[in-house]
């Protein structure tokens, strides 16, 4: 298993490779002020790596988050379709944070040979082990509305938000205040960004890299 950086699946869709390249170019600098349109609360927890990242539904956004963390110098491991993160992979690795990316990809689940029921079961097992390891759990959604279109996406959202200690999302997916209401009910921080690239600033704040 790769212990730092990003474990990239060979043959991943070309559009994702292009998106990753554009993020790498666009986020090479630092940002001292919150990007326009970002909603970020005060008194956020101060986190540290290493970080384990997976997607509940095999959407590719987890890879983008891993790249942004790598740019910030935060050690992280992102799983692949061939090797989705399992609970036993959290044992003995020293991970401090677990990021669960929300949203589903039928093509991704097909390539991984899984369905949403098994993904949610994997999520629950990961969370149970993460709690044993005293890991902080972030529920994240970097891809926006294209990962909030159907019942599969909503089941992924519900599974992740139910177990998160903090939510980090694109503002456009909170059009019905679902994530706002969950955060209020659970009394957990909610960070809302306008653009995917704004995640870099939010992660920099959380991991003390700004």
Secondary structure, DSSP 8 states (H G I E B T S, - for coil): ---SS----TT--HHHHHHHHHHHHHTSS--SS--TT-B--SS-----S-EEEEETTB-THHHHHHHHHHHTT--EEE--SSS---GGGGTTS---EEEEE--B-HHHHHHHT--HHHHHHHHHHHHHHHHHTT-EEEEEE-SGGGGSSSHHHHHHHHHHHTT-SEEEEEGGGGTTSHHHHHHHHHT-EEEEESSGGGHHHHHHHHTT--
